Amino acid sequence: MMTHPLSQPLVLPCGAVLSNRIAKAAMSEGLADAHNHSTPRLERLYKRWAGSGAGLLLSGNLQVDCLHLERPSNVVIDGRGQAELARLAEAGKGEGVQFWAQISHTGRQVDSHINSAPLSSSAVDIDVIRDAGFSFATPKPMTEAEIQYAIAQFAYGARQVKKAGFDGVSLHAAHGYLISQFLSPLSNRRTDYWGGSLENRSRFLLEVIAAVRRGVGPNFPIGIKLNASDFQKGGFTNAECVELVKILNDSGLDLLELSGGSLEQPKVVGVALKEEGEDGTRASTAAREAYFVAFAGAVRKIAKMPVMVTGGFRTVAGMVEALENGELDIVGLGRPLIADPECPRRLLAGEIARLPSPEDGLHLLHILGWFNIQLVRLGEGLDPDLSLTGESAVEQFIQIESKNMSDLLQNPVYQELRHHYESDMASELRANA
Ligand SMILES: Cc1cc2nc3c(=O)[nH]c(=O)nc-3n(C[C@H](O)[C@H](O)[C@H](O)COP(=O)(O)O)c2cc1C
């Protein structure tokens, strides 16, 4: 019997081996407790995905700073939740499965109820649709000491996930979070050596990678998720991404995952809300099911590390075509693994040629809620409910997120940390860090 092209193993630069070419992409689960520690619900979810058939599992974004959360129920790597983190790492183990932790700092993309003075490269507001219920404060440009502190937080986060038993770490450098805020000329207006030229805007990322590598040693896999483009006028472009990858070639990375967009421009799920700039949809891209694969080809040609592309892959034919065209080494799958948590196994066995795409029938504003409610179900040990309507999902999602927010804001540990963060003493400590 012929082996499936997506079943071939892949040896990473550090020596680790991925058993096949399918990865479960990072998806924020919203299943941590009010202390931002992992829970049995998260363990149940990853136990199920450990048997999904994907060779690589990436966790949803774990935060390196407790006051920069993408949502109230993120896992935060704070040292206090280490036993819970170790149980999570254990839950994602399985035969032929690597389980990596994605670590992130949100920078300005944090709800203002959680942080009313978030840090970013510069004091540039997020430009999002206000009626979608978002509330973001104007960020504070980071001081030199705060930049060094954030670099140290990434290194600490990486060391902790290694200690907890994860098989690798992925740095979230995409989707408008802090590293991406430094990379994009739209959010980085600095005139010191952290801003301006691409070389300066990528300095934060490069320093983070170097600090993480020092922290985890030479044999531990490090990946990053990077935007192929911001898809915004004046933003980080695909041409810059190609230049950046040339620089990253010497940085000791094991995997480069390409995605795109941010909260301002949700190309990550294939949607554009405003003008896309010079990387705007071309006929060659529109003809492909995957959103970034046409851009990935140019990157893969010059990349010394393996390339993973995530976003929009739904047919086996589309995945095999991209692999055989030399546009990628690994196919990243997100939402299909929520709608059908065992779809990679069935795909590799040749049982299915197309993955589920329930998002096709949903309004953009319902997509997040729909997939999140399915994550809650999976965390409870249930199967996804494919008959769930967008309206009902959003109603349940708003209730759950509101409760999670109020539990977080009432948590005395969080209140104490926030008090310190906001106090002059803490600013002074950070300035002298
Ligand atoms: C519910 C949900 C949560 C997500 N959370 C994250 C995240 O924490 N980190 C990340 O890098 N991408 C995140 N993403 C983006 C996915 O990793 C992926 O790039 C996107 O869903 C497109 O891939 P797909 O078309 O296969 O779903 C999330 C997507 C969804 C739907």
The ligand as a Gaussian input file, in Angstrom:
#p B3LYP/6-31G(d) Opt

LIG

0 1
 C      -11.370000      29.604000      18.626000
 C      -10.044000      29.983000      18.027000
 C       -8.998000      30.335000      18.864000
 C       -7.744000      30.662000      18.328000
 N       -6.696000      30.930000      19.172000
 C       -5.445000      31.060000      18.678000
 C       -4.323000      31.137000      19.546000
 O       -4.434000      31.067000      20.780000
 N       -3.109000      31.276000      18.978000
 C       -2.926000      31.308000      17.621000
 O       -1.786000      31.412000      17.164000
 N       -3.968000      31.228000      16.783000
 C       -5.205000      31.074000      17.278000
 N       -6.263000      30.888000      16.415000
 C       -6.011000      30.807000      14.967000
 C       -5.791000      29.344000      14.541000
 O       -4.576000      28.840000      15.034000
 C       -5.742000      29.242000      13.013000
 O       -4.667000      30.035000      12.555000
 C       -7.056000      29.692000      12.353000
 O       -8.168000      29.083000      12.985000
 C       -7.080000      29.354000      10.864000
 O       -6.934000      27.977000      10.665000
 P       -8.206000      27.044000      10.267000
 O       -8.788000      27.642000       9.018000
 O       -7.625000      25.668000      10.043000
 O       -9.153000      27.099000      11.401000
 C       -7.540000      30.626000      16.929000
 C       -8.611000      30.301000      16.095000
 C       -9.841000      29.975000      16.624000
 C      -10.959000      29.579000      15.691000

